Amino acid sequence: MKKIVEIVNLDHQGRGIGKIDGKVIFISNAYLGEVVEVEVIKDNKKYMEGKVLKYIKTNDNRVNYACPYYQKCGGCNIAHINYKEQLEFKKNMVKDIFKRFCNIEINPSICESENKINYRNKVTLHVEENNLGFYEDKTNKLIKIDSCLLINEILNKTIKSLKKQLDVKGLKEVILRTNGEETLAKFVSNDPLFNMDIVLKENDNDLQQEASDNLKENAIIFNLGKYKYAVTVDSFFQVNTKQAVNLYDKVREYIAMDKVDTALDLYCGTGTIAIYISDICNKVIGIEINKSAISCANYNKKLNNIDNVEFIEGDVSNIINNNMTPDLIVVDPPRSGLDNKTISTIKEIKPKRIIYVSCNPITLVRDINKLNEDYKLNDIELFDMFPNTYHVESVCLLNLR
Ligand SMILES: C[S@@+](CC[C@H](N)C(=O)[O-])C[C@H]1O[C@@H](n2cnc3c(N)ncnc32)[C@H](O)[C@@H]1O
């Protein structure tokens, strides 16, 4: 069924919203004010989804994104909008979510990313029959790729040279992470016996390989501000290194607004935030569930000569308890946000301030609602960690009422 649709709004994933005979239709790669001819590809009771066949009228802020896999590989989704408009879209999206779900009016500033492309220090590629690629959005269909506009050029170079090495038995995934000089490669096989962690070092344009089980040699070092962080391929680390520094500076700025004796850094990863704020707190305790990340965190403490930080391995909800008396808690949970047990314990502990770093505004507002009786949102700033995608990071300061 072909129809002509005018785009009157955008959803939270940056898809254009229009109407056909009064029913809402969501259309990828269609921007505000545009008029498009679409094919209806899904027709549910409540809404439809459409695919653009032809642009009848385009928005002046539309740009040409030079990626052959755009709208196919499941990575970028708002790259057809110029960068300034991307930032406006993200700001309005978060404003709308706060208004709709929390009834809080906010007007946050958004920190732009210095790099709009080639900003990712990490990539996960799926492997099928010696082909490397990404999965199409919401499917397991492999879209073969030779390169990606979002990742660091070194990773693109590595992808090209990797093609010769794909005959590892049962290989299903290759994960690459680079600091610009060294690159970690993890080969994940259906048979764990064939899993491999390799450090690729650049040497006269040839890639030399080194494999080891030792943390020190299975990690690469990233510099954030004045600190150094060893990161393994299995540990969480922000993918946009330059923007991570801006985000952690904001966390520091919020913390420095008042004196802190003990801070908890919940979901601490490789100890990034705990170490970054160690000089403005008397003591910091970081909690993290991932073994590899906690080994990095303990290593990073020594690497930076820091002795007022302690790391505990385990599930945050089991480790924090109301015998702990921090005056400040930083939380940086995964997309699913905070669980109810953790929220109840935080409310019992009653720290004076909470700094909530979030990669998902929907779970962020859900948790702010749950904390609302005791905590008031004092400030929020957004960070564009992932240009050309609809994702956005928020940093919130919550004060005890
Ligand atoms: C968004 S990352 C933040 C890491 C760190 N703050 C940073 O900036 O690098 C979330 C981290 O939470 C960890 N995690 C997930 N669920 C957890 C849980 N229940 N308890 C403790 N850590 C958890 C993940 O392993 C991951 O390292």
The ligand as an ORCA input file, in Angstrom:
! r2SCAN-3c Opt
* xyz 0 1
  C      27.145      2.267     32.193
  S      28.426      1.258     32.834
  C      29.254      2.443     33.851
  C      30.700      2.157     34.170
  C      31.524      3.289     34.719
  N      30.823      4.129     35.640
  C      32.143      4.113     33.605
  O      31.792      5.279     33.426
  O      33.049      3.588     32.913
  C      27.551      0.224     33.931
  C      28.386     -0.775     34.677
  O      27.532     -1.459     35.608
  C      27.953     -2.803     35.723
  N      26.812     -3.534     36.292
  C      25.678     -3.938     35.676
  N      24.825     -4.479     36.553
  C      25.414     -4.410     37.784
  C      25.022     -4.792     39.086
  N      23.836     -5.346     39.321
  N      25.870     -4.554     40.105
  C      27.086     -3.980     39.873
  N      27.504     -3.592     38.661
  C      26.680     -3.796     37.614
  C      28.370     -3.166     34.309
  O      29.257     -4.266     34.323
  C      29.035     -1.871     33.845
  O      30.411     -1.882     34.141
*
